[in-house]
Amino acid sequence: MIIKEDIRAFYESYRVLNWGNDFIYLLPHPALREWISNYTITFPSKSLISDCYTVIPHGSATLVLSCDAKGLHANLFGPATKSGLVGKQANLYKLLLIIEFQPAGLYAFTGIHQSELTDRIIPFYDVNAAMNRLIAETLEGSCNLHELAAGLDRLLLTNMSAVCPAQLKFTTQMIIKNAGNISARQLSGEAHYSERHLNRIFNQFVGMNVKSFSRLVRINKAIRLLHNPQSSITYVSDAAGFYDLPHFIHDFKSVCGITPQEYRNNMSDFYSEIAKF
C-alpha cells in the first residue's frame, strides 16, 4: 500500500496535473484520456478537506476507493448534476483513490445506460464485481505511486468493453468548445441528428440531456472565472454567456447550492473538476 511520502518520490513529472504534501493528480495513459480525466490520490486531513468540502457537479462519473481501519471500500458516484457535501465522510479515511471519468467515459467500462446512475452513489461491487476486486488488488499491491498508476492503466486498458458513437464525442466537444453556449438545435444540425435522437444518446452515454450537460459546462466556466478576484460577478455572468445576472445567480444556485458570491467567499471549501472543461 502506498504512503504519503510516495507523493514526493513520484518521478513521472509529465503525468502530474497538480500536487501537494497530501495529494497528487495524475494523468492516465494517453490511450485512456478520452475516457479518464485523472487519477487522484489523497491522504485526507482537516487542513486539506474541511467538513464543508463540497464537490461541484461536472456531468461525469467518479469512482472512489477509500481505505480505513476496516479495509477498502469502493463507491461509484454516477454522473452528477448537483453538488454533494463530502468533507465529513472523506475525513474518516486515511487514503482516497479517485478515478475521474470524462463525460461518457464510464460507459466504455460498464456499458450501463448512464441515466440509471445519474446522481446516485452505488457500491462498485454491484456494478462490476470483477473490476472492483482487481482495482482493490491493484491499490493494495502497489508499493509506490509509479506501480499504482501503471497498474491502473493496465487494468483500465484491458477492461474497455463498450463503444460510444463518434457523433457523441463530436457534440460534447462542441459544447465544451462553446463553453455550453450552443443550442440543441444547432448541435443537431452539426451532428446530422434530430434533437430527440441527440438527447437520447446523451441520456444513454452521458447520463443527462444536452441542455443539462451544457448548463454544467457553462457553470464550470463561471467557476473558473470566479477565481479571478479582479472579475466582478456581473462580468463573470456576461463572460460565461448567461442571459443576465438574475439568470446566472439562479442557475448557479440550482447547480451548486449557493450563490456565486458565496462560492467566491468560501472557495477552499469546494472542488470543481477543471481538467474536462
Backbone bond lengths (Angstrom), bond angles and torsions (degrees), N, CA, C in turn:
res aa  C-N    CA-C-N  psi(-1)  N-CA   C-N-CA  omega(-1)  CA-C   N-CA-C  phi
1 M - - - 1.470 - - 1.528 109.70 -
2 I 1.315 116.09 137.29 1.458 120.06 -179.58 1.528 111.04 -71.89
3 I 1.327 116.09 159.11 1.457 122.38 177.81 1.525 108.66 -127.42
4 K 1.338 115.82 168.76 1.467 120.84 -174.98 1.519 112.54 -59.15
5 E 1.311 117.13 -35.39 1.469 120.80 -178.16 1.536 112.58 -64.16
6 D 1.336 116.72 -18.12 1.465 119.81 179.17 1.524 112.22 -66.40
7 I 1.328 117.00 -21.80 1.464 119.93 -179.20 1.521 110.81 -60.27
8 R 1.321 116.85 -48.90 1.464 120.57 -178.89 1.524 112.14 -68.30
9 A 1.329 116.39 -24.39 1.463 120.23 -177.08 1.531 112.72 -85.60
10 F 1.330 117.29 -7.76 1.465 119.65 -176.84 1.531 109.39 -70.59
11 Y 1.319 116.91 124.88 1.467 120.58 -169.34 1.527 114.64 -106.92
12 E 1.326 118.61 -4.81 1.471 120.51 -179.02 1.533 109.24 -87.27
13 S 1.317 116.11 75.36 1.465 120.98 -172.81 1.521 113.12 -60.77
14 Y 1.345 117.88 -27.11 1.459 121.10 -179.55 1.520 112.19 -66.53
15 R 1.325 116.66 -16.29 1.459 120.79 179.34 1.527 112.62 -89.56
16 V 1.321 118.03 -18.26 1.463 121.45 -167.65 1.527 111.10 -82.85
17 L 1.340 116.36 119.98 1.455 121.61 174.09 1.523 111.14 -85.82
18 N 1.324 116.02 -39.62 1.461 121.88 -178.80 1.519 107.66 -165.26
19 W 1.318 116.37 154.32 1.460 118.61 178.09 1.526 110.92 -160.71
20 G 1.313 115.07 160.23 1.454 123.18 174.70 1.515 107.72 -151.70
21 N 1.319 116.94 -170.35 1.469 119.77 -178.45 1.525 112.73 -64.09
22 D 1.348 116.38 -28.68 1.464 120.69 -173.21 1.526 114.22 -114.06
23 F 1.343 118.19 2.67 1.460 118.71 -176.00 1.526 110.15 -156.13
24 I 1.332 114.48 160.50 1.462 120.62 173.21 1.527 108.52 -153.54
25 Y 1.337 116.13 138.68 1.456 123.34 176.77 1.527 107.27 -109.48
26 L 1.320 117.33 123.51 1.459 121.66 -176.16 1.525 111.20 -119.84
27 L 1.336 115.78 139.26 1.453 120.58 171.60 1.527 109.77 -73.14
28 P 1.321 117.90 143.98 1.461 120.19 173.89 1.527 110.38 -78.62
29 H 1.317 116.36 179.42 1.466 122.39 174.36 1.532 108.96 -54.27
30 P 1.339 119.32 142.80 1.471 121.34 -178.94 1.523 114.39 -51.27
31 A 1.339 117.25 -35.31 1.468 120.23 -178.81 1.526 112.41 -70.11
32 L 1.326 117.27 -12.40 1.461 121.60 -179.49 1.522 113.31 -100.34
33 R 1.307 118.09 -9.42 1.464 120.02 -168.41 1.518 114.39 -69.92
34 E 1.323 116.92 -17.36 1.456 119.38 172.94 1.525 110.92 -69.82
35 W 1.346 115.76 -22.83 1.470 121.15 -174.01 1.527 112.90 -113.06
36 I 1.333 116.88 -31.93 1.466 122.20 -176.27 1.522 109.01 -116.44
37 S 1.315 116.70 129.42 1.464 120.74 177.82 1.523 111.35 -79.29
38 N 1.333 116.74 -51.75 1.466 120.38 -179.69 1.514 111.14 -167.59
39 Y 1.313 114.41 164.80 1.460 122.42 167.60 1.532 106.84 -105.35
40 T 1.305 116.32 133.84 1.464 120.51 176.42 1.518 108.96 -119.52
41 I 1.316 116.52 129.91 1.461 121.58 174.04 1.517 106.83 -116.73
42 T 1.322 115.91 123.17 1.463 121.77 -174.96 1.515 110.04 -132.09
43 F 1.325 114.83 138.56 1.462 121.96 172.11 1.527 106.26 -109.39
44 P 1.342 117.95 93.82 1.463 121.53 -169.29 1.523 113.10 -60.87
45 S 1.319 114.75 146.03 1.459 122.65 173.67 1.512 107.50 -156.76
46 K 1.337 116.89 160.01 1.461 120.83 179.98 1.519 111.49 -60.38
47 S 1.333 116.83 -32.17 1.460 119.46 -179.56 1.525 111.86 -73.17
48 L 1.327 116.47 -23.74 1.464 121.02 -179.21 1.522 111.23 -94.12
49 I 1.324 116.96 -43.93 1.460 122.15 -175.52 1.527 108.49 -129.25
50 S 1.328 116.78 110.42 1.456 120.56 178.35 1.525 110.08 -74.32
51 D 1.330 116.39 164.46 1.457 119.88 177.22 1.525 111.76 -63.59
52 C 1.332 116.77 -20.46 1.472 121.53 -179.77 1.523 112.24 -92.19
53 Y 1.319 118.04 5.83 1.459 121.45 -175.22 1.517 110.29 -59.45
54 T 1.325 116.25 125.65 1.458 122.72 -173.16 1.520 109.87 -127.72
55 V 1.332 116.41 135.81 1.464 121.94 178.05 1.526 108.86 -91.97
56 I 1.334 115.29 124.93 1.458 121.35 176.48 1.539 108.56 -81.33
57 P 1.325 119.39 133.34 1.467 120.43 -176.50 1.518 112.39 -67.70
58 H 1.329 115.21 144.24 1.454 120.31 178.59 1.526 111.87 -134.23
59 G 1.327 116.59 13.94 1.456 119.79 172.09 1.511 115.51 80.44
60 S 1.318 118.17 8.41 1.460 121.24 -176.93 1.522 110.62 -125.73
61 A 1.324 115.14 163.67 1.460 121.22 179.13 1.530 110.75 -87.80
62 T 1.320 115.49 158.46 1.460 122.41 -179.62 1.526 108.86 -139.49
63 L 1.322 116.70 132.98 1.459 121.65 174.47 1.523 108.26 -105.88
64 V 1.333 116.55 124.64 1.460 121.76 -175.86 1.523 109.85 -119.35
65 L 1.339 115.93 118.91 1.460 121.67 171.79 1.515 107.99 -102.90
66 S 1.304 116.67 125.71 1.455 121.67 -178.53 1.514 110.15 -121.16
67 C 1.320 114.90 147.67 1.461 120.89 -177.64 1.522 108.98 -125.54
68 D 1.331 116.54 126.41 1.459 121.49 173.44 1.525 108.77 -135.82
69 A 1.317 117.41 -168.00 1.466 121.38 -176.37 1.528 112.14 -62.70
70 K 1.319 117.15 -21.98 1.463 121.07 -177.98 1.521 112.86 -90.20
71 G 1.345 116.81 -8.68 1.460 119.83 178.95 1.509 112.89 124.11
72 L 1.340 115.57 -157.05 1.457 122.33 -177.31 1.529 111.09 -96.98
73 H 1.331 114.96 142.76 1.452 121.42 176.17 1.527 107.52 -133.31
74 A 1.322 117.36 141.47 1.466 121.09 179.60 1.519 109.32 -127.56
75 N 1.329 115.45 123.31 1.455 121.26 178.04 1.520 110.12 -124.56
76 L 1.317 115.18 139.00 1.446 121.07 176.88 1.525 108.85 -100.48
77 F 1.330 115.64 122.49 1.457 122.05 174.43 1.527 106.75 -97.10
78 G 1.325 116.48 112.08 1.454 119.95 -177.03 1.514 112.06 -65.44
79 P 1.337 117.41 173.26 1.467 120.50 178.76 1.527 110.19 -50.41
80 A 1.312 116.34 127.35 1.462 120.83 -171.62 1.516 111.62 -100.89
81 T 1.325 115.63 137.84 1.465 121.60 174.18 1.520 111.89 -117.50
82 K 1.335 116.72 -3.75 1.464 120.67 179.28 1.518 109.27 -142.93
83 S 1.314 115.91 158.20 1.459 120.86 -174.87 1.526 111.05 -71.31
84 G 1.346 115.08 157.93 1.455 120.64 -179.82 1.519 111.74 -137.34
85 L 1.318 116.90 130.89 1.462 122.47 177.95 1.522 108.98 -80.30
86 V 1.340 117.43 119.95 1.468 120.60 -174.26 1.525 113.28 -125.69
87 G 1.324 118.70 -7.49 1.460 121.58 -170.86 1.517 114.48 -58.62
88 K 1.325 117.80 -51.14 1.462 120.69 -176.74 1.521 111.09 -60.92
89 Q 1.331 116.63 -42.39 1.459 120.30 -179.45 1.522 111.09 -68.22
90 A 1.347 116.95 -43.78 1.465 120.71 -177.17 1.513 111.89 -60.43
91 N 1.306 117.01 -36.21 1.462 120.27 -176.47 1.525 113.51 -75.29
92 L 1.341 117.29 -1.71 1.459 120.43 173.60 1.523 112.00 -81.28
93 Y 1.352 116.73 -12.12 1.455 121.09 -172.92 1.524 111.27 -106.91
94 K 1.333 115.08 154.94 1.459 119.73 177.37 1.527 111.84 -95.93
95 L 1.346 117.40 -13.04 1.457 121.49 179.18 1.522 109.16 -156.06
96 L 1.339 115.12 137.65 1.447 121.22 173.60 1.529 109.35 -126.70
97 L 1.315 116.91 130.25 1.463 122.86 169.67 1.515 106.29 -112.44
98 I 1.332 116.16 121.69 1.459 121.31 -175.86 1.533 109.14 -120.45
99 I 1.313 116.04 126.60 1.459 121.55 174.49 1.521 107.15 -107.34
100 E 1.334 115.96 111.65 1.461 122.35 -179.27 1.532 109.02 -93.06
101 F 1.319 116.53 120.26 1.455 120.73 178.91 1.525 110.76 -87.51
102 Q 1.327 115.85 153.80 1.448 121.08 170.01 1.535 108.76 -76.88
103 P 1.332 118.19 166.19 1.470 118.69 173.65 1.528 110.23 -54.15
104 A 1.320 116.11 129.36 1.471 124.29 -177.23 1.522 113.15 71.30
105 G 1.342 117.46 0.88 1.463 120.02 -176.11 1.514 114.05 -65.07
106 L 1.321 117.53 -38.77 1.464 119.80 -178.06 1.516 111.91 -62.54
107 Y 1.324 117.47 -33.36 1.467 120.57 -178.48 1.524 111.60 -56.41
108 A 1.324 116.48 -36.06 1.469 120.15 -177.44 1.521 112.37 -62.79
109 F 1.335 117.65 -22.14 1.469 121.02 -176.93 1.527 112.69 -105.79
110 T 1.331 117.67 -14.03 1.463 119.67 -176.85 1.521 113.35 -122.38
111 G 1.336 117.28 -31.39 1.455 120.29 -175.11 1.514 113.57 69.59
112 I 1.327 116.84 12.27 1.470 121.04 -178.35 1.525 109.86 -86.00
113 H 1.318 116.68 137.53 1.457 121.92 173.92 1.534 107.08 -57.40
114 Q 1.327 116.69 116.43 1.457 119.86 -168.96 1.525 114.53 -67.94
115 S 1.323 118.08 -23.36 1.461 119.31 177.17 1.527 111.94 -64.19
116 E 1.340 117.06 -20.32 1.465 120.91 176.02 1.530 111.79 -71.17
117 L 1.338 116.03 -18.70 1.467 120.93 -175.35 1.525 112.90 -108.51
118 T 1.315 118.26 -9.69 1.457 121.43 -173.58 1.523 111.87 -57.46
119 D 1.347 114.76 128.18 1.470 123.54 178.13 1.528 112.93 58.80
120 R 1.339 116.45 27.29 1.460 120.38 176.60 1.531 110.24 -115.71
121 I 1.324 115.92 152.59 1.460 122.52 172.40 1.527 106.56 -117.14
122 I 1.333 115.85 121.28 1.461 121.26 -172.22 1.521 109.53 -131.19
123 P 1.339 118.90 136.09 1.471 119.11 171.94 1.529 109.35 -55.80
124 F 1.317 116.46 128.30 1.465 119.37 -175.57 1.519 111.39 -63.64
125 Y 1.314 117.42 -25.31 1.464 121.61 176.79 1.526 110.75 -56.68
126 D 1.346 116.57 -35.42 1.461 120.62 -178.46 1.523 112.26 -76.38
127 V 1.323 116.63 -16.03 1.464 120.99 -179.60 1.520 111.02 -93.27
128 N 1.334 115.87 -47.35 1.467 121.18 -178.96 1.528 107.94 -153.24
129 A 1.319 116.19 91.17 1.463 121.12 -174.18 1.527 112.15 -62.68
130 A 1.325 116.86 -38.89 1.468 119.78 -178.10 1.525 111.03 -66.43
131 M 1.336 117.13 -46.16 1.453 119.67 179.51 1.531 111.26 -68.14
132 N 1.313 116.76 -35.01 1.466 121.23 175.67 1.524 110.21 -55.82
133 R 1.324 116.14 -46.50 1.470 120.74 -179.64 1.527 111.05 -66.15
134 L 1.320 117.07 -42.53 1.458 120.45 -176.82 1.528 112.25 -67.60
135 I 1.329 117.13 -39.78 1.469 119.51 178.14 1.515 110.59 -66.78
136 A 1.327 117.20 -40.73 1.466 120.30 177.58 1.530 110.67 -62.43
137 E 1.329 116.71 -42.45 1.466 120.41 178.44 1.528 111.17 -64.20
138 T 1.333 117.10 -36.84 1.466 121.12 179.07 1.523 110.26 -64.88
139 L 1.325 116.92 -44.44 1.465 120.46 178.96 1.525 111.28 -65.57
140 E 1.317 117.11 -46.22 1.460 120.79 -178.00 1.524 112.09 -67.08
141 G 1.332 117.46 -33.85 1.459 120.92 -174.45 1.513 114.92 -90.01
142 S 1.345 118.19 -4.66 1.464 120.78 -177.82 1.525 110.46 -83.82
143 C 1.334 115.81 128.99 1.471 121.09 -179.44 1.519 112.25 -88.18
144 N 1.335 117.87 -15.56 1.458 121.25 179.29 1.525 108.53 -157.35
145 L 1.335 116.38 175.37 1.459 120.73 -176.36 1.521 112.51 -67.46
146 H 1.325 117.09 -33.03 1.456 120.08 178.00 1.530 109.92 -60.56
147 E 1.324 117.50 -46.85 1.465 120.94 178.94 1.525 111.26 -64.04
148 L 1.332 116.49 -39.25 1.462 119.79 -179.63 1.522 111.18 -64.79
149 A 1.336 117.20 -48.83 1.463 120.44 -179.18 1.531 111.08 -62.19
150 A 1.333 116.59 -44.38 1.470 120.41 179.68 1.526 110.65 -64.69
151 G 1.328 117.06 -39.82 1.456 120.85 179.54 1.515 112.62 -66.16
152 L 1.338 116.67 -40.89 1.464 120.02 176.86 1.529 110.85 -64.51
153 D 1.330 115.90 -41.08 1.468 119.61 177.67 1.520 110.77 -57.92
154 R 1.329 116.71 -50.46 1.471 120.22 -178.24 1.522 110.98 -60.37
155 L 1.316 115.62 -45.79 1.463 120.62 -177.29 1.525 111.59 -61.98
156 L 1.312 116.69 -46.89 1.458 120.33 -177.52 1.527 111.75 -70.84
157 L 1.331 116.77 -38.39 1.466 119.82 179.42 1.530 112.09 -63.17
158 T 1.308 116.74 -31.44 1.465 120.15 -177.98 1.525 113.02 -92.27
159 N 1.331 117.39 -0.07 1.464 119.97 -178.09 1.525 112.87 -121.30
160 M 1.320 116.85 20.04 1.452 120.28 172.96 1.523 108.18 -82.68
161 S 1.319 116.74 118.85 1.461 119.21 -171.42 1.525 114.15 -124.61
162 A 1.327 117.84 -12.77 1.462 120.56 -176.52 1.522 110.21 -122.50
163 V 1.304 115.95 156.11 1.459 121.83 -177.51 1.525 109.47 -121.15
164 C 1.325 115.90 135.51 1.468 121.12 176.47 1.527 109.46 -96.16
165 P 1.322 118.89 149.23 1.467 121.36 178.75 1.529 111.63 -60.80
166 A 1.317 116.27 142.07 1.464 120.34 179.28 1.520 111.31 -60.04
167 Q 1.333 116.94 -33.73 1.460 120.30 -179.11 1.527 112.13 -68.01
168 L 1.326 116.48 -24.42 1.465 118.80 176.67 1.521 110.15 -67.31
169 K 1.322 116.72 -45.65 1.463 120.42 177.30 1.523 110.35 -59.64
170 F 1.322 116.29 -42.22 1.465 120.93 -179.65 1.524 110.82 -61.08
171 T 1.334 117.21 -46.01 1.459 119.83 -176.06 1.526 112.40 -73.43
172 T 1.336 118.68 -37.47 1.472 118.81 176.23 1.521 110.41 -64.24
173 Q 1.323 117.19 -38.57 1.462 120.06 177.59 1.524 111.35 -66.69
174 M 1.331 116.82 -35.96 1.464 120.29 176.35 1.528 110.80 -63.52
175 I 1.310 116.50 -41.92 1.468 120.63 178.70 1.522 110.47 -63.20
176 I 1.328 116.14 -46.04 1.467 120.21 -179.35 1.529 110.67 -66.12
177 K 1.327 116.96 -42.49 1.465 121.33 179.31 1.524 111.04 -59.44
178 N 1.343 116.43 -37.01 1.459 121.33 -179.44 1.524 112.93 -94.17
179 A 1.352 115.98 14.13 1.475 122.25 178.17 1.524 112.03 52.29
180 G 1.338 116.20 35.55 1.457 120.51 177.00 1.510 114.69 82.55
181 N 1.319 117.35 -1.53 1.465 121.14 -176.33 1.529 111.49 -99.75
182 I 1.323 114.83 64.26 1.455 121.95 176.82 1.524 106.81 -148.53
183 S 1.310 117.04 135.37 1.461 120.79 -173.91 1.525 111.56 -80.23
184 A 1.323 114.74 158.52 1.465 120.17 176.33 1.526 109.88 -62.83
185 R 1.330 117.37 -34.66 1.459 120.61 178.62 1.527 110.76 -63.51
186 Q 1.331 116.48 -44.78 1.462 119.78 179.42 1.521 110.64 -65.27
187 L 1.337 117.01 -41.07 1.460 120.91 178.98 1.522 111.35 -63.24
188 S 1.325 116.40 -42.39 1.463 119.28 -178.87 1.525 110.77 -63.97
189 G 1.337 116.24 -35.66 1.453 119.29 176.23 1.515 112.27 -66.39
190 E 1.337 116.78 -41.79 1.468 121.20 179.45 1.528 111.27 -66.49
191 A 1.336 116.15 -36.19 1.470 120.80 -175.85 1.535 112.52 -90.52
192 H 1.351 116.79 -10.20 1.471 122.17 -176.95 1.524 111.14 61.48
193 Y 1.334 115.25 36.47 1.460 122.94 172.91 1.530 107.73 -119.04
194 S 1.323 116.92 153.02 1.457 119.14 170.17 1.527 108.78 -70.28
195 E 1.328 117.15 156.86 1.470 120.09 177.73 1.530 110.35 -59.36
196 R 1.321 115.83 -39.27 1.468 119.70 -179.19 1.520 111.26 -62.42
197 H 1.342 116.03 -45.46 1.464 119.10 -179.47 1.526 110.66 -68.45
198 L 1.326 117.37 -37.09 1.460 120.36 178.76 1.526 110.71 -62.58
199 N 1.321 116.53 -42.74 1.466 119.33 177.07 1.521 111.08 -65.67
200 R 1.320 116.83 -33.89 1.464 120.51 179.18 1.528 110.96 -63.20
201 I 1.343 117.31 -45.53 1.463 118.44 -178.51 1.537 110.89 -73.65
202 F 1.315 117.79 -30.56 1.460 118.99 175.11 1.524 110.23 -64.19
203 N 1.317 117.65 -44.22 1.465 119.84 178.09 1.520 111.31 -62.46
204 Q 1.320 117.40 -38.64 1.459 120.35 -178.67 1.518 112.58 -70.82
205 F 1.334 117.68 -45.30 1.464 120.81 -171.19 1.529 114.02 -99.06
206 V 1.331 116.98 -29.13 1.465 120.25 -179.19 1.531 111.69 -102.22
207 G 1.341 116.13 -32.49 1.459 119.37 178.22 1.518 113.64 102.18
208 M 1.320 117.68 6.63 1.463 122.42 179.09 1.512 108.25 -159.84
209 N 1.352 116.92 166.61 1.456 118.70 -179.49 1.526 111.34 -80.88
210 V 1.315 115.72 175.79 1.469 121.29 -175.93 1.523 110.98 -60.99
211 K 1.320 117.07 -44.13 1.461 120.68 -177.47 1.522 111.56 -61.55
212 S 1.329 117.30 -43.54 1.466 120.71 -179.31 1.526 111.46 -65.47
213 F 1.334 116.52 -42.64 1.457 119.58 179.23 1.530 110.66 -65.07
214 S 1.323 116.72 -42.37 1.466 120.58 179.64 1.521 110.87 -61.92
215 R 1.321 116.81 -38.72 1.466 119.86 179.62 1.527 110.80 -64.58
216 L 1.335 117.41 -39.86 1.459 119.97 178.62 1.526 111.59 -65.32
217 V 1.321 116.59 -38.67 1.464 120.11 177.43 1.530 109.78 -63.40
218 R 1.329 116.24 -42.67 1.466 120.69 -179.94 1.538 110.90 -65.07
219 I 1.327 117.01 -41.65 1.470 120.62 178.90 1.524 110.47 -64.81
220 N 1.340 117.25 -40.91 1.464 119.41 -179.97 1.530 111.66 -66.68
221 K 1.326 117.50 -32.40 1.463 118.82 173.62 1.525 110.07 -65.44
222 A 1.332 116.76 -43.45 1.458 120.61 178.46 1.528 111.21 -59.47
223 I 1.326 117.19 -38.30 1.458 120.93 179.29 1.527 110.94 -62.76
224 R 1.327 116.35 -42.51 1.463 118.77 177.39 1.528 110.81 -61.13
225 L 1.331 116.43 -41.02 1.456 120.36 179.99 1.530 111.55 -67.23
226 L 1.324 116.97 -33.26 1.467 120.74 -179.94 1.524 112.23 -65.39
227 H 1.323 116.84 -20.78 1.457 120.07 -179.95 1.527 112.38 -73.60
228 N 1.315 117.19 -11.15 1.470 120.77 174.57 1.520 108.51 -91.25
229 P 1.323 118.57 109.36 1.474 120.79 -176.15 1.520 113.40 -64.27
230 Q 1.332 116.99 -16.43 1.464 120.55 179.83 1.530 112.46 -80.03
231 S 1.328 117.19 -13.37 1.465 120.87 -177.04 1.520 110.96 -91.71
232 S 1.303 117.01 125.00 1.466 120.71 177.89 1.527 110.00 -73.75
233 I 1.317 116.76 161.51 1.463 121.12 178.34 1.532 109.78 -61.62
234 T 1.330 116.27 -38.37 1.471 119.75 178.21 1.517 111.07 -64.00
235 Y 1.333 116.97 -42.26 1.463 119.99 177.71 1.528 110.45 -61.80
236 V 1.327 117.11 -44.59 1.474 120.88 179.97 1.524 110.11 -59.71
237 S 1.335 116.61 -42.81 1.455 120.85 178.71 1.519 111.21 -58.89
238 D 1.327 116.41 -47.22 1.469 120.67 -179.95 1.530 111.48 -66.14
239 A 1.344 116.22 -46.03 1.464 120.51 -175.58 1.526 111.92 -66.63
240 A 1.340 117.30 -29.45 1.466 120.50 179.96 1.527 112.04 -84.91
241 G 1.339 116.80 -5.54 1.455 120.01 173.12 1.514 115.80 92.08
242 F 1.331 118.11 19.60 1.462 120.02 178.56 1.523 110.57 -80.66
243 Y 1.333 116.19 152.05 1.456 121.91 -175.47 1.526 111.36 -61.74
244 D 1.316 116.15 -44.24 1.457 120.94 176.07 1.523 108.08 -160.99
245 L 1.336 116.53 176.47 1.465 120.93 -175.64 1.531 112.78 -62.41
246 P 1.335 120.57 -44.77 1.475 119.35 178.39 1.532 112.90 -58.44
247 H 1.353 116.51 -39.91 1.464 118.87 177.86 1.531 111.03 -64.60
248 F 1.313 116.70 -39.69 1.471 120.78 178.51 1.520 110.70 -61.52
249 I 1.327 116.44 -49.75 1.466 119.77 -178.34 1.524 110.67 -62.31
250 H 1.334 116.90 -41.74 1.466 120.85 179.61 1.521 111.15 -62.23
251 D 1.355 117.52 -49.43 1.468 121.17 -178.40 1.530 111.01 -65.23
252 F 1.323 116.21 -41.93 1.459 120.35 -179.07 1.530 110.00 -61.18
253 K 1.321 116.65 -45.63 1.473 119.55 -178.36 1.516 111.54 -68.71
254 S 1.331 117.44 -34.88 1.468 119.40 -179.68 1.525 111.52 -67.23
255 V 1.340 117.30 -30.16 1.464 121.40 179.42 1.528 111.45 -88.64
256 C 1.316 116.99 -46.38 1.467 121.79 -171.08 1.525 113.96 -96.51
257 G 1.332 117.47 -16.14 1.459 120.48 179.53 1.517 114.17 84.84
258 I 1.315 117.30 -1.44 1.462 123.04 -179.76 1.528 108.88 -142.80
259 T 1.323 116.47 167.97 1.455 120.07 177.03 1.533 109.92 -82.01
260 P 1.340 117.69 162.59 1.466 120.17 176.50 1.528 112.76 -56.13
261 Q 1.330 117.88 -39.54 1.466 120.26 179.77 1.518 111.15 -66.80
262 E 1.328 117.22 -39.61 1.467 120.43 177.71 1.524 110.43 -64.30
263 Y 1.327 116.47 -38.08 1.470 119.01 175.66 1.523 109.84 -61.91
264 R 1.313 116.90 -48.88 1.462 120.65 -178.36 1.529 111.69 -59.93
265 N 1.318 116.84 -35.29 1.473 120.38 -178.88 1.526 112.46 -71.58
266 N 1.327 117.10 -20.91 1.475 120.19 -173.82 1.523 111.12 -136.19
267 M 1.321 117.60 43.70 1.466 120.82 -172.86 1.520 113.40 -60.13
268 S 1.313 118.38 -31.64 1.463 120.66 -177.23 1.524 112.11 -67.99
269 D 1.326 117.19 -14.04 1.467 120.88 179.60 1.525 112.60 -90.73
270 F 1.345 116.63 8.00 1.462 119.29 -175.66 1.525 110.79 -131.58
271 Y 1.330 113.09 150.45 1.461 119.91 175.94 1.514 108.46 -125.25
272 S 1.336 117.29 127.58 1.453 121.34 174.43 1.520 107.94 -127.01
273 E 1.331 115.16 138.82 1.469 120.32 -176.97 1.525 109.18 -79.51
274 I 1.320 116.40 110.86 1.465 120.03 -174.84 1.528 112.55 -95.42
275 A 1.314 119.16 -13.99 1.460 120.78 -174.02 1.530 111.77 -69.02
276 K 1.330 118.05 -31.36 1.457 120.63 -175.98 1.523 112.40 -79.56
277 F 1.328 115.80 -41.22 1.455 119.40 -169.80 1.523 111.37 -109.01
